[in-house]
Amino acid sequence: MQGQGQITLWITGPVNRCGMADGSSGGTIEVPAVWQPGTYSVFVGDRSQGSFPYTLSINQE
């Protein structure tokens, strides 16, 4: 995921993960994992409580 501000990402489901962008990540969050089949919920936030556009990409490798 990539965006402006201080973005956070929270994923819940069969596998739970979270991440946040910091000053050295350039606004990018990567959450590598072995994902199990199932239904997931994705929550995007901003630690500065701002409202910014973001891009969410999901890749299969």
Sequence and secondary structure as in RCSB ss.txt:
>XXXX:A:sequence
MQGQGQITLWITGPVNRCGMADGSSGGTIEVPAVWQPGTYSVFVGDRSQGSFPYTLSINQE
>XXXX:A:secstr
 EESSSEEEEEESSS EEEE  TTTTTB        SS  EEEEEETT     EE      
